[in-house]
Amino acid sequence: MQNWLPRAAELTAPDKPSALRRILHTTLGLEGVVGLLLLLFFVVIALFAPMIAPHDPNDFTGRPLERPGVVHPLGTNDVGQDILSELIYGTRVSLLIAVGVAIGTVTLAVLIGGTAGYAGGWIDNLLMRLVDVMLAVPRLPLLILITVLAGAGLAQMTLTMALLFWPGLTRVIRAEVQRLRGRPFVRLARHFGASPLHIFRRHLLPALVPLIVFGLVTAAGRAVAMEAALAFLGLGDPAAKSWGLMMRYALNLPGLLLTDRWLWWLLPPGVCITLLILALTFTGMALENRIDNRGQTR
């Protein structure tokens, strides 16, 4: 009996993995965990950029086109600014655009999709025809046109993207609200005289949280890619330290690809853009799988 007890303890000990690891793997899967870790990495860099960056990205701290060294780990650009510092502060621009576009997109989608799905009738038809028109409009040419007319500021760019990204999520929100409005608890609340606003806020909106979170992540990923593309085309804010703008300035240097300068000037912002989009994509895929599993369970 004395020998049996230690062996039982040894058998039961490995059955206690990390609770956090078990929850993350079960809830989000491997791609979700990788996406969240990458996203957390960029958020930390953006929050602590002044402490992490070796120099002020706007200061001329070296000779033009210095090679990587101790003072400038990624060298300097064509005017003597530290490339690593520009890269670190560029994280703030990308995340700021991503958060602003995501919030604006989801807000419009919930307001318009929720109204169409709950009201029905001619209101639903009118709003859905508006959605169809917006979906038929090519986004990138319209975004370029609006950016040229409205200016190249970050605020104008964020608002324009939000106004163009909401239709797809709106249709999903509308379909979910249409499904939920026939549920017994919604009919019961309506029977007791609850207003549509009260019903939507207390009963429908909590059920839309998974779709809202998924919409936030996907809209943020599209915003990062679109901002980089506009900055690369020269339509971004020239005063902002953007990854896309860094790539544009790098490619403006004659003969860049004929030397090794592209390795420490052009490649790093491209890698950062790719990793941030992958982080948001992986997180969105994990949330989408989670939503699909919930729907099958129901």
N, C-alpha and C positions, 0 to 999 in steps of 0.2 A: 504493500500500500504506500509506503514511504517513497519508493522509487517511481510509482505511478503518477504521483501528484506533480513533480517537476516536469515530467514528460508532457502532461496535460497542459501545464502553463506554457511550455515551449510551443505546443501546437496551436494554442489560442493567441499567442503574442503576435504572429505575423498577420492575423486577421484584423489588425487595427492600423490601417494606413492613415496618412494625414487627412483630417476631416476636410480641410480647405481644398486639398488636391482632389479628393473624392467628389466634393460638391461641384468644383469647377469642371472636372472631366465629365461628370454625369450631366450637368446642365448645359454646358457650352460645347463640349467636345474639344479635340486637340486644336482645330483651327481657331476656335473661339478663344482658347487660352493664349495661343500665340498672338492673335490679333489684339487682345486686351493688353498683353505685356508690351507689345510694340507701341500701342497707343499710349500706355502709361509712360513709356520711355520718352516719347515726344512731348507729352504734357509736362513732365518734370523738366525737360530742357527748356521749354517755353517759359515756365514759371521762374526758373532760376537762371535765365539767360545772362543777366548782369554779373552774376557771380561765376558763371562757367566760362563766358567768353573772355579770352585773354586780352582783347582790346575793344575799344569803342568801334563799331563797324563803320562809322562815318569819319573817323580820324585817319589821316594819312600817316601811318606808323612805319612805313618802310619805303624802299625804292620800288618803282614799278616792276612788276613781274619777277619778284624775288622767288627763288626756289624754296621749297619747304625746309624749315630749320627749327632750331630751338625757340626762337622768338616768334616765328610765324609757322606753326606746324603744317599748314596747307599753303604756305607761300602768300604772296600778295597779288592783287589784280593789276590791271594796267595803269591805275592811278596811285598805287601804293597802299591800298586798304587791305586789312587782314581778311583773308578768305574764310578762315574758320569762324571768325566772329560774325561775318555776314551770314554764314550757313546757320549758326546758332540762332541769330535773331530772325532769320527767315522762317524758322519754326513758328514764331509768334504770328507772323503774317498769315501763314497757311492755316493755322488753327483758328485764328480770329475769323478769317473768311469762312472756314468750315462751320464753326459754331453759329455765326450770324445767318448763313444761308440755311442751315439745318433748322434753326428755330423759326425763321420766316416761312420756310417751305411747309413745315408741319403745322404751324398756326393757320395758314391759309387752307391747307388740306382739311384740317379738322373743322374749321368754320364752314367751308363750302360743302365738303363731303357730308358732314354731319347734318347740315341744313337740308341738303338734297335728299339724303336717305331717310330722315325723320319726317319731313314735310310731304314728300311725294307730290303727285299731281303736276300741275303746270310749273311749279317752282323747281321740281326735280328735272323736268324736261328742259327748262331754260338753262339751269346751271350745267347740266350734262352736255348741252349743245355748246356752251362756252368751253367746257373741258375738251370736247372734240376739236374745236377750232384751235385751241392752244396746243393740242397734241399734234395737229397737222402742220403747225408752223415749224420750220427748221430752226433749232435753238441757236446753234453757233453763229450763223449769219445774222440773226436778229440780235443776239447778244453783242456781237461786234458793232452793229449799227447803233444800238442804244448806248454802248460804252463810248463810241466816238461822239455822239450827240450830247450825252449827259456829263461826260468827263471821265477821267481815269482814276478817280479817287476810290479808296477801299469801300467807303460807304455806298457810293453809287453802284459799284460792282456787286456788292453783297445784296443790295435791294433788287437789282436787275436779275440776278441768278434766282433769288427766291421767287420772283414773279414768273419765272419761266419753268421752275422745277416742280411746282405744286400739282399739276394736273394728274400725273400718274398715281401718286399717293391718294389723291382725292377720290378716284374711282374705287380704290380698295377700302377706304374709310366709309364711303357711301354704301358699298355692298355689305359691310359688317354691321352698319347701323340698321340697314333694312332687315337684316337677319335678327338683330337684337330687339327691334321694336315690336316684334310679334311674341316675344317671350311673356310668360304669365306675370312676372314681377313688374314689367313695364305696363302691361294692360291694367294690372291692379293699381299701380300708382296713378295712372290716368283716370281710373274709375273713381278714386278718392279725391280728384280735383287738383292733382299736382300739375304745375305749369310745365310746358315743354322745356323751358330752360332748366327748371329744377330736375326734371327727369333726365335730361342729357347730362347735367353736371353730376348728379348723385348716382345714377344707374348705368348710363351708357359710357361716359368718359372713362371710368375705371376699367371697363372691359376693353377699351381701345388702347390701353397702355402698351401692350406688346407691339401693336402695329405702330404706335407713335415712336417707340424706341427704335424699331427697325427703320422707320422713315427718317429719323434723325441721323442714324449711322449712314444710310445709303446716300442721303442728300449731302452729307458732309464729304463723303468720298468723291462724289461728282464735282462738288465745289472746289476741292483741292486740285483735281485734274484740270478743271476749266480755268481756274485762276492762273495756274502755271502756263496753260496754253495762251491765254490772253497776254500775260506778262512777256512770254517768249515772242509774241507777235508785236510787242511794243505798245500794247494797249493797257498795261498796268500802271499803277502809280509809280512814277520814276523816283519818288522820295522814299518809297518803302523798300526794305531789304527783302526782296522776294526771291525764292529759288528759281522761278521762271525767268526773272529779270537777270539773275546771275548767269544763267545759261545763255541768254541773249547777248549780254556783254562779252561773254567768253567767245562766242562764235563770231562776234564782230571783229575779233583780232585776226588780222591776216595771217594765214599759215598756221593757225592754231593746231590743226590736226596733223601737221607735218612735224610737230615737235612733241615732247612729252608734257607740255603744259596742260593739255586737256585732262590728264590724269588727276591733277590737283585743283583744277578750276572748273571744268565742265562736268566731269564725272560725279563728284560728291553731291551737288544739288540734284542731279538726275537720280542718284541712288536714294536720296532722302524723299523725293517725290514718290518714287516707286514704293518704298517701304511704308510711307504713311498711307498711301492708297491701299496697299495690301493689308495693312492693319485694320483699316475701316472695312475693307471687303470681307476679310475673314470674320470679323465681328458680326457684320451683317449676315453672312452665310449661317453662322451659328444661331443667330436670333431667328432667322427664317426657318431653320430646321426645328427650333424650339416651338415656334408658332404652329408649324405644320403638325408637329406631334400633339400639341394641345388640341388642334382641330380634329385630328383623328380620334383622340381620346373622347372628345365630346360627342 
